[in-house]
């Protein structure tokens, strides 16, 4: 009795294995896209909330349609850097970049009291500055803080009006 391996199906099995691995990678990238983008940009990515953060308030996510309905009675806050704000921003938005928040927050707090509704946005789903700024505003006592996660790119791509200006 001799043992011989049948090589006729080997090519088909290898091709199927490669296809399965490619699908698994695509699914993994789709589910972890935001975390990967933040990691590649050099930002620290938290994979779990610390115990102290469980009781902290969380900003409410809003959609493009929500922003359109709420923008006339809310303060729109652009968390992107000042240069991007100058190139274009949502109509009436106020610039409050995360990298300048320490300097600008006192003036912002005087102008916009804690009772105002706030909608914070930045560069879309890969940008966490809007969420970080919203959490910071909640900690300062603002109670109606929302995050437009799709941000400026979705607004612009929808063909909605944008403004240019200085922060």
C-alpha positions as CSV (number, residue, x, y, z in Angstrom):
1,X,0.0,0.0,0.0
2,X,1.5,3.3,-1.1
3,X,0.5,6.7,0.2
4,X,0.1,9.2,-2.6
5,X,-1.2,12.8,-2.3
6,X,-3.7,14.0,-4.8
7,X,-2.4,17.4,-6.1
8,X,-5.4,18.0,-8.4
9,X,-7.4,19.9,-5.8
10,X,-4.5,21.7,-4.1
11,X,-4.7,24.8,-6.4
12,X,-8.5,25.1,-5.8
13,X,-8.1,24.7,-2.0
14,X,-5.3,27.4,-1.9
15,X,-7.4,29.8,-3.9
16,X,-10.4,29.3,-1.6
17,X,-8.2,29.8,1.4
18,X,-6.8,33.1,0.0
19,X,-10.3,34.3,-0.7
20,X,-11.5,33.5,2.8
21,X,-8.5,35.3,4.3
22,X,-9.2,38.4,2.1
23,X,-12.8,38.5,3.2
24,X,-11.8,38.2,6.9
25,X,-9.3,41.1,6.5
26,X,-11.9,43.3,4.7
27,X,-14.4,42.6,7.5
28,X,-11.8,43.4,10.2
29,X,-10.8,46.6,8.5
30,X,-14.4,47.7,8.1
31,X,-15.2,47.2,11.8
32,X,-12.0,48.8,13.0
33,X,-11.6,51.6,10.4
34,X,-11.9,54.5,12.9
35,X,-9.5,53.0,15.4
36,X,-7.0,52.3,12.7
37,X,-7.1,55.8,11.2
38,X,-6.6,57.3,14.7
39,X,-3.7,54.9,15.3
40,X,-2.0,55.8,12.0
41,X,-2.3,59.5,12.7
42,X,-0.4,59.1,15.9
43,X,-3.2,59.5,18.4
44,X,-3.6,57.3,21.4
45,X,-6.5,54.9,20.9
46,X,-8.4,53.7,24.0
47,X,-9.8,50.2,23.5
48,X,-11.9,50.3,26.6
49,X,-13.4,52.9,28.9
50,X,-11.6,53.3,32.2
51,X,-13.9,52.6,35.2
52,X,-14.0,56.4,36.1
53,X,-15.4,57.2,32.7
54,X,-18.4,55.0,32.9
55,X,-20.5,57.6,34.9
56,X,-19.4,60.5,32.7
57,X,-21.9,62.1,30.4
58,X,-21.7,61.1,26.8
59,X,-22.5,63.5,23.9
60,X,-25.4,62.6,21.7
61,X,-24.6,61.6,18.1
62,X,-26.6,63.5,15.4
63,X,-27.1,63.0,11.7
64,X,-27.0,65.4,8.8
65,X,-30.8,65.7,8.9
66,X,-30.6,66.4,12.6
67,X,-28.0,69.2,12.1
68,X,-30.2,70.8,9.4
69,X,-33.2,70.9,11.8
70,X,-31.2,72.0,14.9
71,X,-28.6,74.4,13.4
72,X,-30.8,77.6,13.8
73,X,-31.2,77.1,17.5
74,X,-27.8,75.5,18.3
75,X,-24.2,76.7,18.3
76,X,-22.3,74.9,15.7
77,X,-18.7,74.3,16.8
78,X,-15.9,73.4,14.4
79,X,-13.2,71.4,16.3
80,X,-10.8,71.3,13.3
81,X,-7.6,73.3,13.1
82,X,-8.1,77.0,12.3
83,X,-6.6,76.6,8.8
84,X,-9.3,74.1,7.8
85,X,-12.0,76.3,9.3
86,X,-10.8,79.2,7.2
87,X,-11.0,77.1,4.0
88,X,-14.7,76.2,4.7
89,X,-17.1,75.5,7.5
90,X,-20.8,75.0,8.2
91,X,-22.8,78.2,8.1
92,X,-22.5,80.1,11.3
93,X,-20.0,77.7,12.9
94,X,-17.6,78.9,15.6
95,X,-14.0,77.7,15.5
96,X,-12.9,76.0,18.7
97,X,-9.9,73.8,17.7
98,X,-8.8,71.1,20.1
99,X,-5.2,72.2,19.8
100,X,-6.2,75.7,21.0
101,X,-9.0,74.9,23.4
102,X,-7.2,76.1,26.5
103,X,-6.7,79.6,25.1
104,X,-10.1,80.0,23.5
105,X,-12.4,78.3,26.0
106,X,-12.7,81.3,28.4
107,X,-14.0,83.6,25.7
108,X,-16.2,80.9,24.3
109,X,-17.8,80.2,27.7
110,X,-18.5,83.9,28.2
111,X,-20.2,84.3,24.8
112,X,-22.1,81.0,24.9
113,X,-23.6,80.1,28.4
114,X,-24.1,76.5,29.5
115,X,-27.8,76.5,28.7
116,X,-27.1,76.6,24.9
117,X,-27.4,73.6,22.7
118,X,-24.1,72.7,21.1
119,X,-23.3,70.7,18.0
120,X,-19.6,69.8,17.6
121,X,-18.1,68.5,14.3
122,X,-14.7,68.0,12.7
123,X,-13.3,66.0,9.7
124,X,-15.7,63.0,9.7
125,X,-15.8,59.6,11.3
126,X,-12.0,59.2,11.5
127,X,-11.7,62.5,13.5
128,X,-12.1,62.1,17.3
129,X,-11.6,65.8,18.1
130,X,-15.3,66.5,17.9
131,X,-16.0,63.8,20.5
132,X,-13.2,64.9,22.7
133,X,-14.3,68.5,22.6
134,X,-17.9,67.6,23.3
135,X,-16.9,65.5,26.4
136,X,-14.8,68.4,27.6
137,X,-17.8,70.8,27.2
138,X,-20.1,68.4,29.1
139,X,-17.6,68.3,31.9
140,X,-17.6,72.1,32.0
141,X,-21.3,72.1,32.6
142,X,-22.9,72.3,29.2
143,X,-25.8,69.8,29.3
144,X,-27.0,69.7,25.7
145,X,-24.0,68.7,23.6
146,X,-24.2,66.7,20.4
147,X,-21.6,65.4,18.0
148,X,-22.1,65.4,14.2
149,X,-19.8,62.5,13.6
150,X,-19.8,62.6,9.8
151,X,-18.8,66.3,10.0
152,X,-17.7,68.7,7.4
153,X,-17.0,66.2,4.6
154,X,-20.5,64.8,4.6
155,X,-22.0,68.3,4.7
156,X,-19.8,69.5,1.8
157,X,-20.4,66.4,-0.2
158,X,-24.1,66.7,0.2
159,X,-23.8,70.0,-1.7
160,X,-25.0,72.1,1.3
161,X,-23.8,75.7,1.7
162,X,-20.5,76.3,3.4
163,X,-18.8,79.5,4.6
164,X,-15.2,80.7,4.6
165,X,-13.9,83.1,7.2
166,X,-11.6,83.7,10.0
167,X,-11.9,82.1,13.4
